[in-house]
Amino acid sequence: MAQDNLLVVENMHLYFKTRNGIVQAVDNVSFNLERGKSMVIVGESGCGKTSLGRAILRLLPENVCRYDGRCLLNGEDIMELSDEDFRKMIRWKKAALVPQSSMNSLNPVIKVSEQVAEPVLLHSLVDDKDEALKRAAAAFKKVGIPVDFLGRYPFELSGGMRQRVAIATSLITDPDFIVLDEPTSALDVLTQANIMNVLTRLKQQIDISFILITHDVSTSSEIADMAAIMYAGQIVEFTDARTFFGKPLHPYSERLMESVPTLEADDKLGYIPGQPPSLINPPTGCRFADRCNERFELCSQDPPEFVVEGGRMVKCWLYKESGERYVS
Ligand SMILES: Nc1ncnc2c1ncn2[C@@H]1O[C@H](COP(=O)(O)OP(=O)(O)OP(=O)(O)O)[C@@H](O)[C@H]1O
């Protein structure tokens, strides 16, 4: 394990109990994130991205029936902490979440400054409300909201500004990393680009890491240092983003990239025929095999995580000869 890992996730499982069976939303997921770096988790809707983010932050619904693995933050296994200690010591203070649709979840009758300031008051990180509001003003500056917006109500702000408010709220406690779940999905393309610029600037200016959850490959390529590709509850490829966006390796990643529109390409956009498998009793072999045009006999067995040239992890039998098995 490299010395400067901020976060190491090993063999994470998160299963939900439902009337129809057990949903294996996160199934044996491992990755590591170096300090100051950012990663993007990409994959189709329903592949487990949000569940993975919530598993890391231990924000779990009631119907969880399996939740285990290791999650080392600054070398400490935070999975070992009691719920109370996790809430007091980790959530917000070390790791914060900007949930999906957070910009639409602001309380309409409370001024945005008070909503941004709430986490520092709740966690007693400041002595009084004045101090909390000063911190809110500083967070506003960081995300590029004029400070005179502090006294406004959410309905007085545009969608992009409300998303910045949500990001400011996650920054106010100075966490080591933030999980952003689809931070740009409801915004127009220009505003999406603005939000991505805000995140890129923050990464350069303050010592913070991001885990960006998205199904939008193109907006994520700008900010990510690392890319994790999720398919049917598992990470099938994990690599540095620059290499990934240049040349994805897993057949699923390749198809995913072919489906991204570019200005230069005049070919038809690619698509992946079929549907991802159900996460209730998923296939025992490679979960992508049914949709993969490169499948062969071995694909009926669960592929190990192979490490190939450049330290890239790819969970695919095609790399059996060129790769070594990944040991976290
Ligand atoms: N509390 C729950 N109970 C049962 N199943 C759940 C629960 N939460 C999520 N799931 C299921 O787990 C799987 C993964 O869901 P998740 O929301 O993590 O995927 P996602 O990749 O984030 O999707 P999207 O991009 O649409 O947000 C899906 O099949 C979803 O229906």
The ligand as an ORCA input file, in Angstrom:
! r2SCAN-3c Opt
* xyz 0 1
  N     -32.618      0.642      0.047
  C     -32.615     -0.155     -1.010
  N     -33.313     -1.301     -1.001
  C     -33.294     -2.160     -2.041
  N     -32.597     -1.948     -3.158
  C     -31.878     -0.810     -3.238
  C     -31.857      0.144     -2.173
  N     -31.063      1.181     -2.546
  C     -30.616      0.889     -3.786
  N     -31.108     -0.304     -4.193
  C     -30.812     -1.006     -5.450
  O     -29.406     -1.175     -5.498
  C     -28.949     -1.073     -6.834
  C     -27.889      0.007     -6.913
  O     -28.545      1.267     -6.703
  P     -27.733      2.639     -6.689
  O     -28.689      3.737     -6.427
  O     -26.571      2.494     -5.774
  O     -27.215      2.697     -8.203
  P     -26.630      3.940     -9.001
  O     -25.554      3.397     -9.865
  O     -26.242      5.019     -8.070
  O     -27.872      4.377     -9.878
  P     -28.271      5.858    -10.400
  O     -27.183      6.286    -11.329
  O     -29.561      5.630    -11.109
  O     -28.376      6.726     -9.195
  C     -30.176     -0.790     -7.688
  O     -30.633     -2.036     -8.184
  C     -31.159     -0.210     -6.708
  O     -32.489     -0.477     -7.106
*
